[in-house]
Amino acid sequence: MLVLSLDSSSTASVALARDGEVLERFDTTDTRSHAEALAPAVQDLMARTGLTGEDLDGILVGIGPGPFTGLRAGLVSARALGFAWNLPVYGLCSLDAVAHHVVPLALEAGEPEFVVATDARRKELYFRRYRLTGSHDRPEAVPAGEPGVAAPEDLPGMPCYGSGAGLYPDRVPRLAAQGTDVAPSAADLARAAWALTSRGGALSTDTTPLYLRESDARVPGAPKRATS
């Protein structure tokens, strides 16, 4: 299965992957230029591989959780490409990408359950619990709860991985020894999706964003009437 993967829940990233093997990828460290970065990145990756939309089997997008504006940029881009190329668009929790990335670290540390956290701003973290399953030769991270948002000290008391953990090393209940700088990426999202389908799971076509809270933007109120 050849997929174009996008994630903008943290930074902007794009990847082309076949059966979980990443062919090309693009990642930026800028957390505030998602809309400007995604379209040129997709165009560049497709050009470098010589692929067109007709070669793809689907579009994969991280549905968050993430900040309102950045997350929306990735979702809109994925839906627009799916419409233009007549391809199915699949959604996957962005935290699952980080969980897949840190599986070897959790296995090495003997941690059968752990938490993944990313920056939610407002001095809070997005988080999700995971547990290791599968064989020792082929371990996998399976969600053990729904995504949430909380203050760092209110996270579950188990090893915490992800870029959010690295922001508050003295406040999370239990910091993982490694992997506290890992942010969601389109490449890891594609690998996590392949791991899911390989164990018999199905990708969802639900691309409803996981905002988990209200947008910071507010509709201005009516102007006050001037008095003489």
C-alpha positions in Angstrom: 0.0 0.0 0.0 1.5 3.3 -1.1 0.3 6.3 0.9 1.1 10.0 1.2 1.1 10.8 4.9 0.8 14.3 6.5 0.9 15.5 10.0 0.7 19.0 11.4 -0.3 18.4 15.0 3.1 19.7 16.1 5.4 20.6 13.3 4.6 20.2 9.6 5.7 16.9 8.1 5.0 14.8 4.9 6.1 11.3 4.0 5.7 8.8 1.2 5.6 5.2 2.4 5.0 1.8 0.9 3.9 -0.9 3.3 5.4 0.9 6.2 8.7 1.6 4.5 9.3 5.4 4.2 10.5 6.3 0.7 10.9 10.1 1.1 10.1 12.5 4.0 10.0 16.1 4.8 10.0 17.6 8.3 10.2 21.1 9.6 11.0 22.3 13.2 8.8 25.4 12.7 5.5 25.0 14.6 3.8 28.1 13.0 4.1 27.8 9.3 2.2 24.6 8.5 0.0 26.0 5.7 3.0 27.5 3.9 5.1 24.3 4.2 2.8 21.5 3.4 1.8 22.1 -0.2 5.4 22.7 -1.5 6.6 19.7 0.5 4.0 17.4 -1.1 4.9 18.7 -4.6 8.6 18.3 -3.9 8.3 14.7 -2.6 6.1 13.6 -5.5 8.6 15.1 -8.0 11.6 13.5 -6.3 10.0 10.1 -6.5 8.4 10.5 -9.9 5.0 9.6 -8.5 1.6 11.1 -9.3 -1.7 10.9 -7.5 -2.7 8.0 -9.7 0.1 5.9 -8.1 -1.1 6.3 -4.6 -3.5 4.0 -2.7 -4.6 6.6 -0.2 -3.9 9.7 1.9 -3.1 9.4 5.7 -3.4 12.3 8.0 -2.7 12.9 11.7 -6.0 14.0 13.3 -4.3 15.4 16.5 -4.7 16.3 19.2 -3.0 19.6 18.3 -3.5 23.3 18.3 -6.5 24.5 16.2 -4.8 26.4 13.3 -1.8 24.0 12.7 -3.9 20.9 12.9 -6.5 22.2 10.5 -3.8 23.0 7.9 -2.9 19.3 7.6 -6.4 18.1 7.6 -7.6 20.5 4.9 -4.5 19.6 2.8 -5.2 15.9 3.1 -8.9 16.2 2.3 -8.2 18.5 -0.7 -5.6 16.1 -2.1 -8.0 13.1 -1.6 -10.7 15.0 -3.4 -8.4 16.1 -6.3 -6.9 12.6 -6.7 -10.1 10.7 -5.9 -8.4 8.8 -3.1 -9.6 7.6 0.3 -8.3 9.8 3.2 -7.6 8.0 6.5 -7.2 9.5 9.9 -5.0 8.4 12.8 -4.2 9.9 16.2 -1.0 11.7 16.0 0.1 10.5 19.4 0.1 6.9 17.9 3.0 8.0 15.7 5.2 8.9 18.7 4.1 5.7 20.5 5.2 3.6 17.5 8.6 5.4 17.5 9.4 4.8 21.1 8.4 1.1 21.2 12.0 -0.1 21.1 12.9 2.3 24.0 10.0 1.1 26.2 10.8 -2.5 25.4 14.5 -2.0 26.3 13.6 -0.3 29.6 11.1 -3.0 30.5 8.1 -0.7 30.5 4.9 -2.6 29.4 2.8 0.6 29.8 3.7 4.2 29.1 2.4 7.6 28.3 3.0 9.8 25.2 2.7 13.6 25.6 3.0 16.5 23.3 2.8 20.3 23.8 -0.8 21.6 24.2 0.4 25.1 25.1 -1.2 27.0 28.0 1.2 25.0 30.2 -0.7 21.8 29.5 0.1 18.6 27.6 -1.9 16.3 25.2 -1.4 12.7 26.3 -2.5 9.1 25.7 -1.7 5.9 27.5 -0.3 2.8 25.6 0.7 -0.7 26.4 3.1 -3.0 24.7 1.7 -6.1 23.0 2.9 -8.7 20.5 6.0 -10.8 20.6 9.4 -9.7 21.9 10.7 -9.8 18.3 7.7 -7.8 17.0 6.4 -5.5 19.8 3.7 -3.0 19.1 2.1 -0.1 21.0 -1.6 -0.4 21.5 -3.7 2.5 22.9 -4.9 1.9 26.4 -7.1 5.0 26.7 -8.5 8.0 24.9 -6.4 11.1 24.2 -6.7 13.8 26.8 -5.3 17.2 27.9 -4.0 17.9 31.4 -1.4 19.8 33.4 2.0 17.9 33.4 1.7 16.8 37.0 -1.8 15.3 36.4 -0.5 12.8 33.8 -0.7 9.1 34.7 2.2 7.9 36.8 4.0 5.9 34.3 7.0 6.5 32.0 6.3 9.5 29.8 7.7 9.8 26.3 7.3 12.5 23.6 8.3 16.1 23.1 5.8 17.3 25.7 7.5 15.3 28.4 10.8 17.1 27.6 9.1 20.5 28.1 8.3 19.8 31.8 10.9 17.2 33.0 10.4 18.3 36.6 6.6 18.3 36.5 5.5 15.0 34.8 5.1 12.2 37.4 7.6 9.9 35.8 9.9 10.9 33.0 11.2 8.3 30.5 15.0 7.9 30.3 15.0 8.5 26.6 12.6 9.6 23.8 11.4 12.8 25.5 12.2 14.8 22.4 10.1 12.8 19.9 7.4 14.8 18.2 4.7 13.3 15.8 5.9 12.9 12.3 4.2 11.9 9.0 6.9 9.1 8.6 6.1 7.6 12.0 2.4 8.0 11.3 2.7 5.9 8.2 4.7 3.2 10.1 2.1 3.2 12.9 -0.7 2.8 10.3 1.1 -0.1 8.7 1.6 -1.8 12.1 -2.1 -1.4 12.8 -3.2 -3.0 9.5 -0.6 -5.7 9.8 -2.1 -6.9 13.1 -5.5 -7.1 11.5 -6.8 -3.6 12.4 -8.5 -1.3 9.9 -7.7 2.4 9.1 -10.6 4.8 9.7 -11.8 7.3 7.2 -13.0 9.5 10.0 -10.8 12.6 9.8 -12.6 14.6 12.5 -9.9 16.7 14.3 -9.0 16.0 17.9 -8.9 19.5 19.2 -9.9 18.5 22.8 -10.6 22.1 23.8 -11.9 25.4 22.4 -9.9 27.4 19.9 -7.9 30.4 21.3 -9.6 32.6 18.6 -12.8 34.3 19.6 -15.4 36.1 17.5 -15.3 39.8 18.3 -18.3 41.1 20.2 -20.6 43.8 19.0 -19.0 47.3 19.2 -20.2 49.4 22.1 -22.5 52.2 21.3 -20.9 55.6 21.6 -22.5 58.0 24.0 -22.4 61.7 24.0 
